[in-house]
């Protein structure tokens, strides 16, 4: 299975605890071979909030979370602070 994150994905994390979003994702795209699982997803996670993804099976909830964590962890897309 070919896993790739689109080149237009940006993820950043702020560990300093400022009022800026702790995680901000813009234009996240994830493909499995020729199948696009998520396309152009953008969101921000604010400090002190609980955030969840809701949707039917196969909607891309786990894929979005996993791609976001990998992007921030590896520093491959966007920037980490």
PyMOL commands that set and color helices and strands:
alter all, ss='L'
color gray80, all
select helices_A, chain A and resi 61-74
alter helices_A, ss='H'
color red, helices_A
select strands_A, chain A and resi 3-5+10-13+23-32+35-45
alter strands_A, ss='S'
color yellow, strands_A
deselect
rebuild
show_as cartoon
